[in-house]
Amino acid sequence: MLSDRMKRVTESATMKIAAETILLKRQGVDIINLSVGEPDFNSPDFLKAAAKKAIDENKTQYTLTRGITELREAISSRIKEDFNAHFSPDEIIVTNGAKQAIFNIILAIINHDDEVLVPTPCWPTYIELIHIAGGVPVRLKTDVSNDFKITPTQLKAAITPKTKAILFSNPSNPTGMVYSKDELEALTKILKESGIYIFSDEIYGKLVYDNFDYVSLAVYREFLNNKLILFQGASKAYAMTGWRLGFAAGPKEVINACNTIQGHSTSNVSTI
């Protein structure tokens, strides 16, 4: 008999389609996979060389669950360089892809029946992770008429005493839209007043084109009273989807909770 939790959760549609395309390719079928977000180029040679070097140097043992210090320092520096936002190494946890980072955060913060706002269309996993935690996803519907973006009026109307967080994707998976600085500032004013957590999935932050001035929500961290949690990783920008390397950056007490959860699930990511 399966748990009641499984009655609320469905299989990952993206991973199911991806698995089917892998099987078809093995059968010699010429097919393009448009399900999972994956670059059409391979991991850079310098990354592969570094991984081989790590194996030769026997970097194959357990390490810190939250990630080796040098890597978290590098992530901290990169966030500062890219977004002029500061997260100390102790406010960062390295995870098995950005998916685990989001999962850890949701488990650490969301209680049974807490509402989480989710602009839609969205990555289906958002909804299922909230279900696993016992939370209630509240869909904020968007469409082509508003460029698949939520409005300040829509956001304000959706926030209730039960609202614990919003799971925000910018650039958006799957619509590809990107919020402008002015649009973000209008939304952050409402989010600051509400006091809810902001889960900001920015895994596609490096895939912005046409000279668009991309702004990360990380720059509003202090304005949002330290309620922002940033999700990023190496999968998309560095073509490392199979390596499973992501991270979350946020309030120290929340990251510590994620460290506890991860310590009982996967421990540290691959040292390679």
HELIX and SHEET records of a PDB file:
HELIX    1   1 ASP A    4  LYS A    7  5                                   4    
HELIX    2   2 ALA A   13  ARG A   26  1                                  14    
HELIX    3   3 ASP A   45  ASP A   56  1                                  12    
HELIX    4   4 THR A   69  PHE A   83  1                                  15    
HELIX    5   5 PRO A   89  GLU A   91  5                                   3    
HELIX    6   6 GLY A   97  ILE A  109  1                                  13    
HELIX    7   7 PRO A  124  ILE A  132  1                                   9    
HELIX    8   8 VAL A  144  ASN A  146  5                                   3    
HELIX    9   9 PRO A  152  ALA A  158  1                                   7    
HELIX   10  10 LYS A  181  SER A  194  1                                  14    
HELIX   11  11 LEU A  217  TYR A  220  5                                   4    
HELIX   12  12 THR A  241  TRP A  243  5                                   3    
HELIX   13  13 LYS A  252  GLY A  263  1                                  12    
SHEET    1   A 7 ILE A  92  THR A  95  0                                        
SHEET    2   A 7 GLY A 246  ALA A 249 -1                                        
SHEET    3   A 7 LEU A 228  GLY A 233 -1                                        
SHEET    4   A 7 TYR A 197  ASP A 201  1                                        
SHEET    5   A 7 THR A 163  SER A 169  1                                        
SHEET    6   A 7 GLU A 115  THR A 120  1                                        
SHEET    7   A 7 VAL A 136  LYS A 141  1                                        
END                                                                             
